[in-house]
Amino acid sequence: MKKPLIDISQLKRDFQLGTEVIQVLKGIDLTIHKGEYVALMGPSGSGKSTLMNLLGCLDTPTSGSYILNERDVSKMNDDELAEIRNKEIGFVFQTFNLLPRTTALDNVALPMIYAGFSKTERTERAKKVLTQVNLSDRMDHQPNQLSGGQRQRVAIARALVNSPSIILADEPTGNLDSKTSVEIMKLFGDIHDAGNTVILVTHEEEIAAYAHRVIRLRDGLIESDNVNLSAKSHGSGVAQP
């Protein structure tokens, strides 16, 4: 049997608040296989954001293990974690996190600078993924010249550009209207269909309904982990390159 892409065992995360220790994650066991489409849900304070930060190698656990692509990232130092983040994980945030005075093309190419690609390779690949997300006519536009949905498409293209193992999306439709949210979720569906592993953090049932597996957290533990047999179909949100 193939080893899981993500294998988490007894993952705990404590935070020191003055003299008090707050246990946010209390021993999470979780496996996610390559090609899954997972939604992480839970009320405020459930630990979902902390878990997302650990999955994205933005934080390290207090104890427990996190194996990503057969590498134990729970024991890595900051430099090693930065390399994993750049190569293995494509991030999509609620607030887009684009450089304001930089074109869509250069925003998308940015992660490739850190990965050591040449200028020619960066431009070629960035153009390809912007075409994939239907923005071939907006490559020279800066974020303030784009709609919210277009900005999120730029952010998704940037997440895809290094061909990561995981697309990790934190409330990706939180700043978008409902019509644009549907378009963005179609895009995630097509990205998943292309073979990407997608992990979505959301508090909206409507958005989680697109995922094929829904994991709910409560009080720092997994409350339920269910296959979503009625996952919404998504039609076509991506132009094929």
Phi, psi and chi 1 to 4 in degrees:
 res  aa     phi    psi   chi1   chi2   chi3   chi4
   1 MET       -  138.1 -170.1  176.6  167.2      -
   2 LYS   -65.7  141.6  -74.8 -173.6   81.2  170.3
   3 LYS   -71.4  146.7  -69.1 -166.3  174.1  175.9
   4 PRO   -67.1  153.8   17.1  -24.5      -      -
   5 LEU   -67.6  -42.2  175.0   64.4      -      -
   6 ILE  -121.5  128.4  -71.9  171.4      -      -
   7 ASP  -134.7  105.8 -168.7   -3.0      -      -
   8 ILE  -110.8  132.2  -77.5  172.7      -      -
   9 SER  -131.6  122.9  178.7      -      -      -
  10 GLN    48.2   43.7  -79.7  -56.5  -64.8      -
  11 LEU   -74.3  125.3 -154.9   68.9      -      -
  12 LYS  -127.3  146.1  -64.2 -178.2 -179.1 -179.8
  13 ARG  -140.1  118.7 -175.3   65.9  173.5   98.0
  14 ASP  -108.8  150.4  -58.5  -21.5      -      -
  15 PHE  -126.9  136.9  -68.1   95.2      -      -
  16 GLN   -86.4  124.3 -170.5   87.0   26.7      -
  17 LEU  -124.3   94.6 -160.5   65.0      -      -
  18 GLY    65.4 -122.4      -      -      -      -
  19 THR   -92.6   -5.2   55.6      -      -      -
  20 GLU   -95.8  142.2 -164.3 -178.9   -6.0      -
  21 VAL  -103.2  120.5  174.1      -      -      -
  22 ILE   -98.4  121.1  -50.5  -66.9      -      -
  23 GLN   -88.6  108.3  -67.2 -179.8  -53.5      -
  24 VAL   -92.1  -47.0  177.0      -      -      -
  25 LEU  -111.2  130.7  -65.6 -179.0      -      -
  26 LYS  -113.8   22.0  -60.2  171.7 -177.2  173.2
  27 GLY   119.3   74.9      -      -      -      -
  28 ILE   -93.3  129.5  -60.3  -80.1      -      -
  29 ASP  -113.8  127.4  -66.9  -38.9      -      -
  30 LEU  -158.8  134.8  176.9   63.5      -      -
  31 THR  -125.3  138.9   55.2      -      -      -
  32 ILE  -131.5  129.4  -65.1  174.1      -      -
  33 HIS   -96.1  158.0  -74.2   82.6      -      -
  34 LYS   -55.7  134.3 -176.4  175.6  169.8   20.5
  35 GLY    88.8    2.5      -      -      -      -
  36 GLU   -78.8  159.4  -76.1 -158.5   77.2      -
  37 TYR  -126.7  104.2 -171.8  169.1      -      -
  38 VAL  -118.8  137.7  179.6      -      -      -
  39 ALA  -109.7  131.1      -      -      -      -
  40 LEU  -100.9  124.1  -74.0  177.6      -      -
  41 MET  -128.4  165.1  -64.0 -162.2   76.2      -
  42 GLY   158.7  153.2      -      -      -      -
  43 PRO   -68.3  168.5   23.5  -30.9      -      -
  44 SER   -57.3  131.4 -176.3      -      -      -
  45 GLY    89.0    2.1      -      -      -      -
  46 SER   -77.6  -19.6   62.1      -      -      -
  47 GLY   106.4    2.0      -      -      -      -
  48 LYS   -66.2  -38.1   69.8  179.4 -173.8  -64.0
  49 SER   -68.7  -38.7  -62.9      -      -      -
  50 THR   -63.1  -43.6  -58.8      -      -      -
  51 LEU   -62.9  -41.4  179.8   57.3      -      -
  52 MET   -61.4  -41.9 -168.6 -150.3   72.4      -
  53 ASN   -62.9  -35.3  -73.4  -20.8      -      -
  54 LEU   -71.9  -44.0  -68.2  170.7      -      -
  55 LEU   -59.1  -37.7  -72.8  171.2      -      -
  56 GLY   -84.7    5.1      -      -      -      -
  57 CYS    59.5   29.0  -61.4      -      -      -
  58 LEU   -89.4  -10.0  -63.8  164.2      -      -
  59 ASP  -150.2  163.7 -170.3   16.1      -      -
  60 THR  -118.9  147.7   49.6      -      -      -
  61 PRO   -74.1  157.4   25.8  -31.9      -      -
  62 THR   -71.4  -39.1  -55.8      -      -      -
  63 SER  -158.4  170.3   62.6      -      -      -
  64 GLY    97.0  175.9      -      -      -      -
  65 SER  -124.3  149.7   71.3      -      -      -
  66 TYR  -133.9  105.9  172.0   17.9      -      -
  67 ILE   -99.1  120.0  -48.3  -65.3      -      -
  68 LEU  -118.8  118.8  171.7   59.6      -      -
  69 ASN    52.9   43.2 -114.0  -15.2      -      -
  70 GLU    67.0   17.8  -60.0 -172.5   35.5      -
  71 ARG  -119.7  134.2  -63.3  174.9   68.8 -173.2
  72 ASP   -82.4   97.1 -170.5  -10.1      -      -
  73 VAL   -81.1  -13.1  -64.5      -      -      -
  74 SER   -68.7  -15.6   46.2      -      -      -
  75 LYS  -106.2    5.4  -52.3  -77.6 -168.2  -66.2
  76 MET   -82.3  153.9  -71.9 -175.3  178.2      -
  77 ASN   -86.0  177.1   62.9   33.8      -      -
  78 ASP   -60.2  -40.4  -72.4  -10.5      -      -
  79 ASP   -66.1  -41.9  -71.8  -16.4      -      -
  80 GLU   -66.2  -39.2  -69.4  169.4  -37.5      -
  81 LEU   -64.8  -39.2  -73.6  171.3      -      -
  82 ALA   -61.9  -39.1      -      -      -      -
  83 GLU   -67.0  -41.9 -173.1 -177.8  -13.6      -
  84 ILE   -61.1  -45.0  -69.5  -78.1      -      -
  85 ARG   -58.4  -42.0  -78.6 -163.9  -59.4  -87.9
  86 ASN   -73.0  -36.5 -163.7   47.2      -      -
  87 LYS   -93.7  -34.3  -70.4 -174.9  175.4  170.8
  88 GLU  -102.8  -20.3  -61.3  -83.5    1.9      -
  89 ILE  -128.8  127.3  -58.9  158.9      -      -
  90 GLY  -104.7  120.2      -      -      -      -
  91 PHE   -96.8  138.8  -67.5   97.1      -      -
  92 VAL  -128.7  122.9 -178.9      -      -      -
  93 PHE  -110.5  158.6  -62.4   99.9      -      -
  94 GLN   -58.9  -37.1  178.4  177.5  -12.9      -
  95 THR   -96.2   13.6   51.7      -      -      -
  96 PHE    71.1  -43.0  -41.0  133.0      -      -
  97 ASN    55.6   43.5  -74.5   16.3      -      -
  98 LEU   -93.8  151.7  -59.3  174.6      -      -
  99 LEU   -74.4  123.6  -63.6  175.9      -      -
 100 PRO   -66.8  -35.8   18.2  -28.1      -      -
 101 ARG  -102.4   29.6  -65.9 -178.8 -171.8   82.9
 102 THR  -126.3  140.5  -54.5      -      -      -
 103 THR   -65.7  162.2   64.4      -      -      -
 104 ALA   -55.5  -43.3      -      -      -      -
 105 LEU   -59.9  -46.9 -173.1   70.4      -      -
 106 ASP   -72.1  -31.9  -73.6  -19.9      -      -
 107 ASN   -61.6  -42.9  -97.3  -65.6      -      -
 108 VAL   -70.2  -36.2  170.3      -      -      -
 109 ALA   -74.2  -16.2      -      -      -      -
 110 LEU   -53.0  -49.2 -169.2   63.5      -      -
 111 PRO   -60.4  -24.1  -19.9   31.2      -      -
 112 MET   -74.8  -21.7  -58.7 -178.8   76.0      -
 113 ILE   -63.1  -48.0  -65.1  173.4      -      -
 114 TYR   -66.9  -25.9  -55.6  118.9      -      -
 115 ALA   -84.3   -5.2      -      -      -      -
 116 GLY    87.1   19.7      -      -      -      -
 117 PHE   -78.6  152.3  -72.6   93.3      -      -
 118 SER   -73.1  163.6   70.8      -      -      -
 119 LYS   -57.2  -43.7  179.0   90.7  165.1   67.8
 120 THR   -61.8  -46.7  -51.7      -      -      -
 121 GLU   -62.9  -41.2  -73.2  172.9  -48.0      -
 122 ARG   -61.9  -46.9  -66.3 -162.2  -57.0  -95.0
 123 THR   -64.0  -44.0  -57.1      -      -      -
 124 GLU   -63.5  -46.5 -168.6  177.3  -50.3      -
 125 ARG   -69.2  -41.1  175.3   79.6 -177.6  143.1
 126 ALA   -62.2  -41.6      -      -      -      -
 127 LYS   -61.7  -40.4  -77.3 -179.0  176.5  176.0
 128 LYS   -64.1  -46.2 -176.1 -179.8  175.5 -175.3
 129 VAL   -73.6  -30.7  -69.8      -      -      -
 130 LEU   -66.0  -35.3  -81.3  165.3      -      -
 131 THR   -65.5  -40.1  -58.1      -      -      -
 132 GLN   -58.2  -35.7  -91.8 -177.6  -84.4      -
 133 VAL   -98.3   21.8  -60.1      -      -      -
 134 ASN    63.4   39.2  -70.6  -31.0      -      -
 135 LEU  -125.8   29.6  -76.2  179.7      -      -
 136 SER   -62.9  -23.3   55.2      -      -      -
 137 ASP   -95.3    7.2   57.3  -17.3      -      -
 138 ARG  -124.3   14.7  -66.2  -74.3 -171.2  -85.9
 139 MET   -61.6  -33.1  -67.4 -173.3 -171.6      -
 140 ASP   -93.5    4.6  -63.3  -34.0      -      -
 141 HIS   -85.3  144.8  -71.9   55.7      -      -
 142 GLN   -88.2  160.5  -66.3 -178.8   -0.6      -
 143 PRO   -52.3  -36.4  -31.1   37.2      -      -
 144 ASN   -72.2   -7.6   65.2   -5.0      -      -
 145 GLN   -98.6    5.2  -60.8  169.0  -53.4      -
 146 LEU  -117.7  153.0  -60.2  171.6      -      -
 147 SER   -74.0  169.3   68.5      -      -      -
 148 GLY   -57.9  -44.0      -      -      -      -
 149 GLY   -63.8  -39.5      -      -      -      -
 150 GLN   -66.5  -39.2  -72.0  168.9  -23.6      -
 151 ARG   -62.4  -40.1  -87.0  179.6  -94.6  173.5
 152 GLN   -68.1  -32.5 -167.0   58.2  -65.3      -
 153 ARG   -65.1  -38.5  -76.2  174.3 -178.9  -94.9
 154 VAL   -61.4  -44.5  173.4      -      -      -
 155 ALA   -62.7  -37.5      -      -      -      -
 156 ILE   -68.6  -41.5  -68.5  167.2      -      -
 157 ALA   -59.8  -42.9      -      -      -      -
 158 ARG   -61.2  -39.0 -178.0 -176.7   57.2 -167.7
 159 ALA   -64.7  -31.6      -      -      -      -
 160 LEU   -84.1  -18.2  -71.3  168.6      -      -
 161 VAL   -63.7  -30.5   78.4      -      -      -
 162 ASN   -93.6   13.7  -87.7  -14.1      -      -
 163 SER    49.1   59.3  -56.6      -      -      -
 164 PRO   -73.7  166.2   30.3  -35.7      -      -
 165 SER   -71.6  -33.3  -57.3      -      -      -
 166 ILE  -133.9  137.3  -57.0  163.8      -      -
 167 ILE  -100.6  117.7  -59.0  -65.6      -      -
 168 LEU  -111.1  112.9 -165.6   56.4      -      -
 169 ALA  -115.8  121.1      -      -      -      -
 170 ASP  -102.6  106.9 -176.4   16.9      -      -
 171 GLU    45.9   55.0  -57.5  -80.3    3.5      -
 172 PRO   -66.7  -15.9   26.4  -34.7      -      -
 173 THR  -110.6   10.2   60.4      -      -      -
 174 GLY   -60.5  -28.4      -      -      -      -
 175 ASN  -106.4   16.9  -79.9  -16.6      -      -
 176 LEU  -118.1  152.9  -55.5  174.2      -      -
 177 ASP   -73.9  170.6   61.4   49.0      -      -
 178 SER   -65.2  -39.1   54.1      -      -      -
 179 LYS   -64.0  -44.8  178.9  176.4  177.0  -70.6
 180 THR   -67.8  -35.3  -52.0      -      -      -
 181 SER   -59.0  -42.5  -65.1      -      -      -
 182 VAL   -62.4  -42.2  169.5      -      -      -
 183 GLU   -62.2  -42.6  -70.1  169.6    6.0      -
 184 ILE   -67.2  -38.2  -68.7  -60.8      -      -
 185 MET   -68.9  -32.3  -66.5  -43.9  -63.4      -
 186 LYS   -60.3  -40.8  -75.4  178.8  179.3  176.5
 187 LEU   -62.8  -44.9 -174.6   50.5      -      -
 188 PHE   -62.0  -37.0  -83.0  114.8      -      -
 189 GLY   -61.8  -42.7      -      -      -      -
 190 ASP   -68.9  -35.7  -75.4  -15.2      -      -
 191 ILE   -63.0  -41.2  -72.5  165.7      -      -
 192 HIS   -64.9  -43.5  171.1 -108.2      -      -
 193 ASP   -60.4  -28.1  -75.2   -8.2      -      -
 194 ALA   -77.5   -1.3      -      -      -      -
 195 GLY   110.0    2.0      -      -      -      -
 196 ASN   -81.3  148.1  -71.9  -77.5      -      -
 197 THR   -87.2  124.9  -54.0      -      -      -
 198 VAL  -118.7  126.2  177.7      -      -      -
 199 ILE  -120.6  121.3  -58.1  174.9      -      -
 200 LEU  -114.5  127.7 -164.3   67.8      -      -
 201 VAL  -103.8  122.1  178.1      -      -      -
 202 THR  -152.0  154.2 -178.1      -      -      -
 203 HIS  -106.9    2.3   68.2  -82.8      -      -
 204 GLU   -99.8  120.7  -64.9  179.4   68.0      -
 205 GLU   -58.5  -37.7  -64.0  -72.5  -11.4      -
 206 GLU   -59.9  -37.1 -174.2   73.5   10.9      -
 207 ILE   -79.7  -42.1  -62.8  -57.4      -      -
 208 ALA   -61.1  -25.4      -      -      -      -
 209 ALA   -62.0  -18.0      -      -      -      -
 210 TYR   -79.0  -22.3  -73.3   88.0      -      -
 211 ALA   -77.6  157.8      -      -      -      -
 212 HIS   -92.0  -11.5  -63.1 -172.3      -      -
 213 ARG  -146.5  132.3  179.0 -178.4  171.6 -166.8
 214 VAL  -121.1  119.9  179.8      -      -      -
 215 ILE  -108.9  123.5  -62.4  167.6      -      -
 216 ARG  -109.1  131.0  -63.7  175.8 -168.2  -88.0
 217 LEU  -105.9  148.9  -84.3   79.2      -      -
 218 ARG  -151.8  129.8 -175.6  173.5  -67.6  -83.7
 219 ASP    52.2   41.1  -60.9  -32.8      -      -
 220 GLY    80.0    9.7      -      -      -      -
 221 LEU  -133.1  160.5  -67.6  166.1      -      -
 222 ILE   -78.8  119.2  -68.7  176.3      -      -
 223 GLU   -84.9  -40.4 -179.2 -179.2   51.2      -
 224 SER  -154.2  155.0   64.1      -      -      -
 225 ASP  -144.8   99.9 -178.1  -10.6      -      -
 226 ASN  -125.4  143.5  -63.6  -48.6      -      -
 227 VAL   -73.7  135.6  174.3      -      -      -
 228 ASN   -99.3   94.6 -179.6   16.2      -      -
 229 LEU   -71.2  -19.3  -64.7  172.8      -      -
 230 SER  -106.9   32.6   58.1      -      -      -
 231 ALA   -53.8  137.0      -      -      -      -
 232 LYS   -64.0  135.1  -72.1 -170.9 -178.3 -176.5
 233 SER   -75.3  157.3   61.9      -      -      -
 234 HIS  -121.5   -3.1   52.6  -93.1      -      -
 235 GLY    62.8 -145.0      -      -      -      -
 236 SER  -121.1  116.6  180.0      -      -      -
 237 GLY  -114.2   -3.4      -      -      -      -
 238 VAL  -126.3  135.0 -179.6      -      -      -
 239 ALA   -79.5  129.7      -      -      -      -
 240 GLN   -72.6  138.2  -67.1  -53.8  -46.4      -
 241 PRO   -68.9      -   22.6  -30.4      -      -
